[in-house]
């Protein structure tokens, strides 16, 4: 990922020592305290092609 600020380009670097486990759904990483996550899924029964490919209006 490259970030551009006022004509300057810099690469994003990770300098920590903790690595994730790519085979685990959560990477086996400690949760970040205070961080919340929301997942949005669009559904449209009449036009599922305009949604996320889901044709039902209630999903869980």
Number of C-alpha atoms within 10 A of each C-alpha: 6 10 10 9 8 5 6 8 10 10 9 9 8 7 6 6 5 9 9 11 11 9 8 9 8 11 11 12 12 9 8 7 6 5 6 6 5 5 4 7 12 15 19 16 14 11 11 15 12 13 15 12 14 17 17 13 12 11 9 2
